[in-house]
Amino acid sequence: KSEEIMFIGDECHWHGSENINSKLPKNANFRMGLSATPLHYSDDEKNERITNYYGDIVKKFTLKEALEADPPILCPYEYHVIPVKLSIDEIEEYRDLSQRIGIASNFGELKQNHQMKMLAGQRSRLIGNVEGKLQALEVQARKNGIDPFTLFYCGEGFYEDNSDSNDPQILRQMDRVSSLLRLLGWRTSSFTSQEKKN
């Protein structure tokens, strides 16, 4: 019976996609969605599917609460922001994308404007893969030295490596971070969905 079913959806931000959302149990009378980032900042269509299924957000648990909980839920940590500047080429690309986003947003409703979403994604990846981030990482790694059991979170984007002018390559941010750290004496391992179990 539907009144006896409770569905708990972990990482429910994925449930906004049309494919996954269509497979969620519709006969569950009680539903709870769990996510650190339940709603997408720019995809109204996905957000609407999530809230239509689970309802509005009823409880938020902040990082501050998690750090101060007793017993603790998260390990204590400090958050240090290291600003980096965009290169001239990156600034020009950012301005170009922003201008194209502005033009695209004038055509139709935002949630139906796939071109604008695509451009916004490109701009987001540009910011996530600013060349200056690698330079800042090298400075910090040299200053602080090797620290065992350190996690480095990398973006999804790619860099163009022109160190070999005869054979330029497109490398993932993870590959360039690993290469940089190995040059500085670190031993690195990658953890992604593509890694083999053995």
C-alpha positions in Angstrom: 0.0 0.0 0.0 1.3 3.5 -0.8 0.6 4.8 2.7 3.1 2.2 4.0 6.0 3.1 1.7 8.7 5.6 2.7 11.3 6.5 0.1 14.6 8.2 1.1 16.5 9.6 -1.8 20.2 10.2 -1.1 22.0 12.7 -3.2 18.6 13.8 -4.4 20.1 16.6 -6.6 20.5 13.9 -9.3 16.8 13.3 -9.2 16.0 16.4 -11.2 17.0 14.8 -14.5 14.0 13.7 -16.6 15.3 10.2 -16.9 16.0 9.5 -13.2 12.9 11.4 -12.0 10.7 9.3 -14.1 12.0 6.2 -12.3 11.3 7.4 -8.8 8.5 5.4 -7.0 5.3 7.4 -7.4 3.4 5.3 -4.9 5.5 6.3 -1.9 3.4 8.4 0.4 6.3 9.5 2.5 9.4 10.9 0.7 12.6 12.4 2.0 15.4 13.8 -0.2 18.9 14.3 1.2 21.6 16.4 -0.4 24.2 19.0 0.5 23.2 20.9 -2.7 19.6 20.0 -3.4 18.8 22.7 -6.0 20.8 23.7 -9.1 21.7 27.4 -9.2 20.5 27.8 -12.8 18.4 24.9 -13.9 14.8 25.7 -13.0 13.4 22.7 -14.8 15.4 20.2 -12.7 14.6 22.1 -9.5 10.9 22.0 -10.4 11.0 18.2 -10.8 12.8 17.8 -7.4 10.4 20.0 -5.5 7.4 18.4 -7.3 8.5 15.0 -6.0 9.9 15.8 -2.6 8.2 19.1 -1.7 10.0 22.2 -0.4 13.1 22.1 1.8 12.0 21.6 5.4 15.3 21.4 7.2 18.8 22.8 6.6 21.9 21.7 8.5 24.8 24.1 8.1 28.5 23.5 8.0 28.8 25.5 11.3 26.3 23.2 12.9 28.1 20.1 11.6 31.4 21.3 13.0 30.0 22.2 16.4 27.8 19.1 16.8 28.4 16.8 19.8 29.4 14.3 18.9 31.2 15.9 15.9 29.9 15.1 12.5 32.8 16.7 10.5 36.5 16.9 11.3 37.4 20.5 12.2 39.0 22.4 9.4 40.1 25.9 8.4 39.1 27.5 5.1 41.6 29.8 3.5 40.8 31.6 0.3 43.7 32.2 -2.1 42.6 34.7 -4.8 44.0 34.2 -8.3 43.7 36.4 -11.3 42.5 35.5 -14.8 45.0 35.9 -17.6 44.3 38.4 -20.4 43.0 35.5 -22.7 40.8 34.2 -19.9 39.4 37.7 -19.2 38.5 38.1 -22.9 36.9 34.6 -23.0 34.9 35.4 -19.8 33.7 38.7 -21.2 32.8 37.0 -24.5 30.8 34.3 -22.8 29.1 36.7 -20.5 28.0 38.9 -23.4 26.7 35.8 -25.3 24.8 34.7 -22.1 23.2 38.1 -21.9 22.1 37.9 -25.5 20.8 34.4 -25.2 18.8 35.2 -22.0 16.7 37.6 -24.0 15.3 34.8 -26.1 12.5 32.7 -24.5 12.2 31.7 -20.8 15.5 30.8 -19.1 14.5 27.3 -18.3 13.8 26.6 -21.9 16.9 28.3 -23.2 19.4 25.5 -23.7 22.0 27.8 -25.4 22.2 30.0 -22.4 22.7 27.0 -20.1 25.4 25.7 -22.3 27.2 29.0 -22.3 26.8 29.3 -18.5 28.4 25.9 -18.2 31.3 26.9 -20.3 31.9 30.0 -18.2 31.7 28.0 -15.0 34.3 25.5 -16.4 36.5 28.5 -17.4 36.5 29.8 -13.8 37.1 26.3 -12.4 40.2 25.8 -14.6 41.9 29.2 -14.4 45.6 28.7 -15.1 46.5 30.8 -12.1 45.1 28.0 -9.8 48.0 25.7 -10.7 50.5 28.4 -10.1 49.0 29.2 -6.7 49.0 25.5 -5.9 52.7 25.2 -6.7 53.4 28.2 -4.4 51.5 26.6 -1.5 52.9 23.1 -2.1 56.5 24.5 -2.1 55.9 26.6 1.0 54.1 23.9 3.1 56.1 20.9 1.9 54.8 17.3 1.6 51.9 16.5 3.9 50.9 12.8 3.8 47.2 11.8 3.3 46.2 15.1 1.7 43.2 15.3 -0.6 43.2 17.6 -3.7 39.8 18.2 -5.3 40.0 18.9 -9.0 37.6 20.4 -11.5 36.1 18.7 -14.5 37.7 20.9 -17.1 40.7 20.6 -19.3 43.9 22.5 -20.0 45.8 22.9 -23.2 49.4 21.9 -22.5 51.8 23.6 -25.0 55.0 22.6 -23.3 55.9 20.5 -26.4 55.2 22.9 -29.3 55.4 20.0 -31.7 52.8 17.9 -29.8 50.4 20.1 -27.7 48.0 18.0 -25.6 44.7 18.5 -23.8 45.0 17.4 -20.2 42.5 17.0 -17.4 43.0 19.3 -14.4 43.5 16.2 -12.3 46.4 15.1 -14.6 48.2 18.4 -14.4 47.7 18.6 -10.6 49.1 15.1 -10.2 52.0 15.9 -12.5 52.9 19.1 -10.6 52.8 17.3 -7.2 55.0 14.5 -8.4 57.6 17.0 -9.6 57.6 18.4 -6.1 58.2 14.9 -4.6 54.6 13.8 -3.7 53.3 10.3 -4.4 49.8 10.7 -5.8 46.9 8.4 -6.5 43.7 9.2 -8.4 40.2 8.5 -7.1 37.5 8.8 -9.8 34.6 6.8 -11.1 36.9 5.6 -13.9 39.6 4.0 -11.7 39.8 0.2 -11.7 39.1 -1.6 -8.4 42.4 -3.4 -8.4 
